[in-house]
Amino acid sequence: MIIPLVFLLLTTVSFLLVRWLIFWLQRSQIFDVPNDRSSHSVPTPRGGGLAIVVLTLLVVLVYAFINKNWLQCSVFIMMGGIVAWLGWQDDVHSLSPKIRFLVQIIIAILTIIFFDYFHFLTIPLIGEVKVGWVGIPLTIFWIVGLTNAYNFMDGMDGFAGGQALLIAAGWIWISSNGGALPNQLAFWIGIAIAASTLGFLPHNWSPASIFMGDVGSTFLGYSFAVLPLLSLPDGGVPVLVGVVLLWAIILDTGVTFARRALKHENVLAAHRSHLYQRWLIGGVKSVHVNLIYYGFVLLAVILLWGWFQKLTIFPALIVIGLPLLWIGLLLLTGKWEHGHKD
């Protein structure tokens, strides 16, 4: 009974806190001013993700006091807090990308010093693959990459928040006492993120009254990167869970990054080349784009369920099916865009 009550309390507090943030950010003149890349047309307060950050870190702090898990909790609070602070500074002052990346790399290094790194990976159809010392740069890349990937994907009303709610729900299911990877800290982080984003979403749904901002999106990216380390520090199955739950975000960011690099474009510069942005430019309604990406997360949960149940076809669907689905979407989108130009 206590868990539903805590979830309801966090959701309510988040809703009220975001409502207050709208007022405070407007008074402080902290706005996202629309430009030619924006999906909004009027200046909108940004920084609503502060509610998600504050409530998640508060839940972890309470968990630390109750369970005496000081090391993991204090590291998560400090590193996650620094990531959020850096994002907040970028929301207010627009930091240099080089400074952001440098600090994020330092945070990733400190994180693996305390949480360890991925010593092996679990790949469906193949099994466990030991990566040895390669796991160190791989884990740093995972943390920094996912922190930024989630930030890059926060470009539409309800987009990052809705996916965060579903991804966190996936972690709640997997890390619960009856789940495949029971872990109480990961479970409560999932509860905190899911509840706080649920309270945030009514204010962020189109037309949004407030945006999440880098303070929220980078914190969510960092949190989702660290959850596999909390579940099983040396890698394995939790890494697979993290990758599958975020498969659409990872592929969208990775493919877009590669395409821009091959075209010799500045990969750090703002753009509208992500698949979801191409759909929006082509005239697909934002609510439909949101529902499709929410569906990607739900598909991931179904595939993980099948894999945990050891159903024969599901490993192939994860390793082969998801990339083929993305390739198909890219080809169809390219053909559709070409038809629009004609």
N, C-alpha and C positions, 0 to 999 in steps of 0.2 A: 504493500500500500504506500510505503514511503516514497518509492521511486516515481509513481505517477504524480504525487503531490509536489515533489521537488521539481519535476518537469513542468508542471503547470505554473508553479511559482516563478521559475526562471523565465518561462515564456511571457508571463504577465509583466515581470520586472523589465525584461528586454523591450517589450512593446512600449511601456511608459518611458523608459530611458531614451529610446530612439525618438519618441515624441518630444521629449525635452531637448535632445540634441538638435533637432530641426530648428527649434527656437534659438538655441545658443549659437549654432553655426551661422544662422542668418544674421544675428547681432554681431558676430565676429567677422562677418564678410568672408567666410570660407566657402567659396562656391566653385563648382565645376562649370566653367564658362564654355558654351558650345562652340565648336569649330567645324571645319569641313569633314572631319572624321567622326563627329559625334552622332549618336543616335537620339539625342535630345535637342530641343530647340530653345529652351530657356535656362538661365543660370539656376543651378540646383545645388543645395548644400551637399557637401561630401564629407565623410567621416563617420557615417552611421555605424561602421564596423567597430567603433570604439565600444559599443554596447556588447558586441560579441566577445571582444578581447577581455574586457573587464569581468564579465560574468564567467567566462571560461577559466581565467586565471584565479578568480575567487573560489570557484568550485575545486580547483586543484589545491589551493591553499587549505581549504576546509578538509579535503581528503588527506592532506599531509598531516594535519593536526590529529585527525581521528585514527589514522592507520600508521602513524610514525614513519611514513615513507618520505623522509626528508630529502635524500639525495636526488632521486628522480624528479620529485615534485619541484624542488628549488631550482634545479637545472632547467626544467621546462618553463617555469615561471620567469626565470631570468632571461633565457635565450628567446623565448616567445615574446616576452616583454620588449626586448631590444628590437626584434624584428618588427613588432607593432609600432614602436617609437620611431624607427627608421621610416616606416610607411607613413606615419603621421607627419613627419618632417617633410616628406615628399608631397603629401597632400597640401601642406601649407606653403612650403617654400620651393618645391620642384627641385629636388636634389639631382646631382649629376649621376647618370647611370653607372659610371665607373666607381663612384664612391659607394653606391648601393651594393654593387657586386662585391667589392672588396670587403665591406663589413659583413655581408652575407656569407662569404667564404670563411671569414674568421669565426662567425657564429657556428657554421657547419663543423669546422675543425673542433671547436670547444664542445659541441654536442657529441661528437663521436669519442672524444676523450672520456667523457662521463658515461655515455650510453653504449659505447662499443660501435663496431662497424659490421657490415654484412660480410660474414666469412664464407657463406655459400648461398646459392639461389636455388629455388625449386621451380623447375620448368615443366609444365605438363607435357607428356609424351617422352620426355627425356629423363626426368628425375632430378636428384640433387646434384648441383655442379659446384665444386669447391672453387673459390676465386682467390683465396689466399690474400696476399698484400694488395692485390688489385681492388679488393673490397674497400680499401681506404679512399682512393680517389673516386671510386664508384659511389660510395655513400655520400661523399661531399657533393658530387654532381647531382645525386638524387635529391638532397636537401635543397641546394641552391636552385636547381632546375625546377623543382616542384613549387618552391616559394614564388618564383617568377612566372611559371606557367599559369598558376592560378590567378596571379595578378593580371597577366595578359588577357585572360579570358573574362575578366570583369568588365564587359563593355555593353551591357544591355540590362534593362530593368528586369529584376527577378532572376537573372541568369546565374550569377555566382552564388547567390544566397540559396536559391532553390536546389541547386546541385549539392551545395554544402549540407543542406538538411538531409538529403537522401544518402549522401556518402557517409555522413555521421550516423544515420540510422543503420546503414550496413555494418559499421563498426560496432554499434550497440549490439546488434544481433550476433556478430561473430565473437565479440569479447565477453558476452554475458556468461553466467555460470553454466548454462546449458549449451553454449556455443562451441564452435570448433577450436577457438583459441581463447579460453577464459583468461581475462586479465582485468582486474578491478579498476586500475588507473585508466587504461584505455577505454573501458566502459563508461566511466564518469566523464572523461573528456568528450566522448561521443554524445552523452546526454547533454552536457553543457553547450556544445556546438549546435546540436539539433534544436534544443529548446530556444537558445538565443537567436538563431537564424529564423526560427518560426515566428518569434516576436518581431523581428526586423522586417520580414517579407511584406506584411500589409502596407508598410510605409514605402517599400521599394518596388511594389508592383506597378506596372504601367497604368497611368503616368506617375513616375516616382516622385515622392516628396523629398527624398534624400537618397544619396548614393552611399555605397559601402565604403569606397575610398581605398587607397593602398593600405591604410592601417588595418583594415579588415581582411582584404584579399590576400595580402602577404602573410598575415598571421594564420589564416586558414591553410594556405599552401604549406607553411612550415609545420603546422600541427598535423596535417595529413601525411607529411613526409616522416615525421617522428613516430607516429603511432605504430608502424611496423617494428621500430626499434624497441618500443616499450613492450610489445607483445612477445617478441623473441629477439634479444639483442643481436645474435649472430646471423640473422637473416632467415632464409628458408621460406616457409609457407607465408608468414606475414608480409613479406615483400611482394609475393605474388598477389595477395589480397589487395595491398595498396595499389599495385599497378592495374589490376583488373577493375577495381572500383573507379579509378580515374582514367580509364583507357581512352575515353573520347578526348579529354583535356590533354593527355599526353600526346596522342596522335595528332590532334589539331595543332598544338603548339609545335611539335617536332617537325611535322611535314611543312608547316608554314615557314618555320625557321630555315629548313633546308632549301625550300623553293627560293626564298629571298636571298640566301647565301649564294646559290647557284646563279642568280641574276645579278650578283655583285651589288645588292642593295644593302643599306645600313640595317643590320638585323636588330639593332637596339632602338632604331627610330620608330615613332608611332606610325601605325598603318591600319588598313582595313582589309587584310588579306586572309584572316581566319575564315574557316568554312562557314561559321555562323554569320559572320559579317557579310560574306558574299551572298548568302541567302537573303539577308536583310536588304542589301543593295538591290537585289533582284526583285524585291517586292513581297517576299514572304513575311507574313505578319509576325511580330515579335512573340506573341503568345504561342504560335505554332512552332517557332524555333525553340522556345523554352521547353515545350512539351516533348519535342524530339530529343533534346539533350537530357531531359529528365528520364525519358525512355531508355537512353543509353545506360544510365546508372542502374535502372531497374533490370535491364538486360544483364548487366554485370553481376548483380545480386543473384539472379536466376542461374547464371553460369557457375558462380561460386558454389551455390547450393548443390548443383548437379555434380560438381567436382568433389565436394566434401562427401557426397553420397556414393562416390566412386562409380558413377554411371559412365558407361564406356565411351560414349560419343563426346562428352563434355570437355575433356582435355583438348581434343582436336578443334572444337568450337572456339575455345579460348585462344589457342596458339595460331590457328589458321583462319578460323571464321571471322574473328574481330578485325584483323588486318584486311582481309578480303572485303569485308563490309565497308570499311573506310575507303579502300581503293575504289570500290563501286560507287560510293557517294561522291568521291572526287571526280570520277569520270562523268557521271550523270550531271554533276554541277557544271563542269566545264562545257559539256554539250549544250546544256540549258542556257548558259551564258552566251555561248556562240550563237545560238538561235535568237537570243534577244538582240544581239548586235546586228544580225541580218534583218 
